[in-house]
Amino acid sequence: MLRVRYGSILLSTPLMLLAFAAGLVLAESSEKTSAKDKTSAPEIQKGATVKIEYTLTDEKGKVLDTSKGKEPLTYVDGEGQIIPGLEKALRGLHAGDQKRVVIPPKEAYGPIRPVIEVPKERIPPQAHRVGTSLMVRNGDSPPIPVQVKEIKEKTIVLDANHPLAGMVLTFEVKVVGVEPAQTK
């Protein structure tokens, strides 16, 4: 009986080694094929039209937004249509790639800025309600969105912060499609 066990072990060991070596060769060839496929596939670069699926979470892991169950988010790289940190992190990826990206506030919606107080007479009376959204212009600068945060006796407190300002954001992203930039 011992002879049978040792005999079967001796016979099965070379077979296992052969199977293991064959598996390595197959794994290497599929990696090479995958690498070849990626070099011919368009990559995310300036001007490319990109479709992504994503889930956005805060530092505690709370889901803030997701495209699950919806159409993928489509943007043109380099056009400022998504936050800078995410755009930069996705460059060079191909359709099918997945990536987890952690973005600090300065590359997302910026740090929290102080609120500003303006005299009541500078704000239209119909906007004298907490929560009202306005577009404010300072001189020749482009208008910025603000929200009425507080009504005081002679002033109104305006908040120009994006709701996600000051937050570290985490994106779980899957690149669904990449169309190369159109040449003119």
N, C-alpha and C positions, 0 to 999 in steps of 0.2 A: 504494500500500500504506500509506503514511503517512496518507493521507487516511482510510482505513478505521479505522485505529487511533484517530486523534483523534476521528473521528465516533462510534465506539463508546464512547470515554471520555466524550465530551460527552453522549451519550444515557444512559449508565449512571449518571453522577453524579447527575442529578436523581432517577432511580429509587432509587438507594441512599439519598439524603437522605429521600425519601418513605417508604421502608421503615424507616429509622431513626426518623423521627418517629412512625410508626405503632407501632413497638415501644415507644417511650417512653410513648405514650398507653395502650397495653395494660398496661404495667408499672405505671403510676400507678393505673389503674383496679383492677388486682388488689390493689395495696397498700391502696387505699381499701376494697375489699371485705373484705380480710383484717382491717383495723382495725375495720370494722363488725361482722364476725363475733365478734371478741374482746370488743367492748363488750357484746354480748348473752350471751356465754358466761360461766359463773360463774368468778370468780377466787378464788385461795387467800386466805382471810381467816379470822379467828377463828371456830372452830366448823365450818368446812368439812371434809368428809371427802376426803382427798387420796390418790391412788395415784401412786407414782413408780417409775421404773426408775432405778437408780444404779450407779455404780462409784466406790468409795472407794479413794484412793491416799495414800501417805505423801509426804513431801518429796522422796524420791528417785524417785517414780513407781511404786513397788512396789504392786501391787493388794492391798489388805487385805480387801476384801469387795466383792461385786457381787450384783445381783439378776438378772443375765443368766441366762437359762435357768430362772428361777424365777418365781413369782408376784410382781407388783409389791408394793412395800412400801406398806401402807395405814396412815395415821395421821389423827388429828383435830387440826387446827391449833389451837394455844393450850392443848393438854392436856399439854404437856411429854413427849410420846411420842417425840420425836426431839431431838437436841441443839439448844440454843437458836440457835446461829449459822446452822444449816441452815434451821431453821424461819423465822427472820427473813428470810433471803435468798430464800426461795421465795414469800413473801407477795406478792400482786398478780399472780402468774403464772396462766396459763390452761392448759387441756389442750392438749397439743401443743408447748408451749414447752420449750426446752432451755436449760440454764444450767450454767456451770462456776463452782463456789463454793470459795474457799479460806478455811478457818476456822482462826483462831488457837486455841491451847489454852484460853484463858480463855472462849471461846464454844463449846468442845467438851467435853472431859472434864477440864478444869482443868489447872493446873500439877502437877508431881510434888511430892507432899507427903512429908515425912519418915516413915520407918517408926517404929513404936512398939514398945517392949518391955514385956511384962507378965510378972508372976511365973507360973511353970509351974502352980502350984496353981489359978490362975484360969481355966485352959483345961482342958476335959475330956481325960482321958488318951488317948482314942481319936483326938484331934485333934493329938497330939504327933508329927506327920509333916509334913515340908516339902511344900508344895503343897496341903495341906488347906484347903478353903474353909469359912469360918465367918461367922455374922452376929453382930456385936458391938453392944452398946448401952452408951452412956455416960449414966447417969442417966436422965432422961426423954426424951432425944433419940431419934429413930427409929433402928432398927437399920441398920447399914451393913455391906456385905460386905467381908470381909478375907481375906487368904490368908496361911498360915503360910510365912514366908520363910526362917527360920533357927531352929534349936533350939540354945540355949546351955545351960550347966550349970544355971542357976537361973531363966532367963527364956526366953520365946519371942518372936521378932521377928515382928510382924504388919505386913503391907503393905495399906493401904486404897486404893491407887491403882488406877484402871481401867487395863487394859493399854494403852490409847491416850492416857493422861494425858501431858501435856507435848508432844504432837505437833501439828504443823500438818497439818491434813487437807484433802484436795482431793476434792470430789464432782463428778462429771459426772452431771447429773440430767436426766431427761426426765419431764415431767408427763404422766401417762397419763390421769388423770381427776380431775375436781373436782366434788363434790356440795356445793351450798350448805348452810350451817348450817340445821338444822331449827328452825323457830320453834315455841315451846311454846304 
